[in-house]
Amino acid sequence: MVVIPGSFQSIKYILLNNYDWLIDQYITQQKSTIEIGKFLNVKDSNSVRQALLRLNIPVRNPREAQIHKREND
């Protein structure tokens, strides 16, 4: 990663713009937006959701998220 003085971008924002990383975390590993947000230390999980939508990654609806959580209890 090249850092240009005055334009430092934190790693959390780099990862939120990384399609492959988000696909791996959200689709492949089935992590929730909350889990990804906590890992990245973002303000709230909506930041992750907005990144998914911006990158055209299908977002699970709340019901699907609940079912997924129950399967992994």
MODELLER restraints for C-alpha pairs under 7 A, 6 or more apart:
rsr = mdl.restraints
at = mdl.atoms
rsr.add(forms.Gaussian(group=physical.xy_distance, feature=features.Distance(at['CA:12:A'], at['CA:40:A']), mean=5.20, stdev=0.5))
rsr.add(forms.Gaussian(group=physical.xy_distance, feature=features.Distance(at['CA:15:A'], at['CA:21:A']), mean=6.60, stdev=0.5))
rsr.add(forms.Gaussian(group=physical.xy_distance, feature=features.Distance(at['CA:16:A'], at['CA:22:A']), mean=6.99, stdev=0.5))
rsr.add(forms.Gaussian(group=physical.xy_distance, feature=features.Distance(at['CA:16:A'], at['CA:48:A']), mean=6.73, stdev=0.5))
rsr.add(forms.Gaussian(group=physical.xy_distance, feature=features.Distance(at['CA:16:A'], at['CA:51:A']), mean=5.85, stdev=0.5))
rsr.add(forms.Gaussian(group=physical.xy_distance, feature=features.Distance(at['CA:17:A'], at['CA:51:A']), mean=6.68, stdev=0.5))
rsr.add(forms.Gaussian(group=physical.xy_distance, feature=features.Distance(at['CA:19:A'], at['CA:55:A']), mean=6.50, stdev=0.5))
rsr.add(forms.Gaussian(group=physical.xy_distance, feature=features.Distance(at['CA:25:A'], at['CA:31:A']), mean=5.74, stdev=0.5))
rsr.add(forms.Gaussian(group=physical.xy_distance, feature=features.Distance(at['CA:26:A'], at['CA:32:A']), mean=6.40, stdev=0.5))
rsr.add(forms.Gaussian(group=physical.xy_distance, feature=features.Distance(at['CA:33:A'], at['CA:45:A']), mean=5.27, stdev=0.5))
rsr.add(forms.Gaussian(group=physical.xy_distance, feature=features.Distance(at['CA:33:A'], at['CA:48:A']), mean=5.71, stdev=0.5))
rsr.add(forms.Gaussian(group=physical.xy_distance, feature=features.Distance(at['CA:33:A'], at['CA:49:A']), mean=6.33, stdev=0.5))
rsr.add(forms.Gaussian(group=physical.xy_distance, feature=features.Distance(at['CA:34:A'], at['CA:45:A']), mean=4.91, stdev=0.5))
rsr.add(forms.Gaussian(group=physical.xy_distance, feature=features.Distance(at['CA:37:A'], at['CA:44:A']), mean=6.36, stdev=0.5))
rsr.add(forms.Gaussian(group=physical.xy_distance, feature=features.Distance(at['CA:37:A'], at['CA:45:A']), mean=5.17, stdev=0.5))
rsr.add(forms.Gaussian(group=physical.xy_distance, feature=features.Distance(at['CA:37:A'], at['CA:48:A']), mean=6.18, stdev=0.5))
rsr.add(forms.Gaussian(group=physical.xy_distance, feature=features.Distance(at['CA:52:A'], at['CA:59:A']), mean=6.78, stdev=0.5))
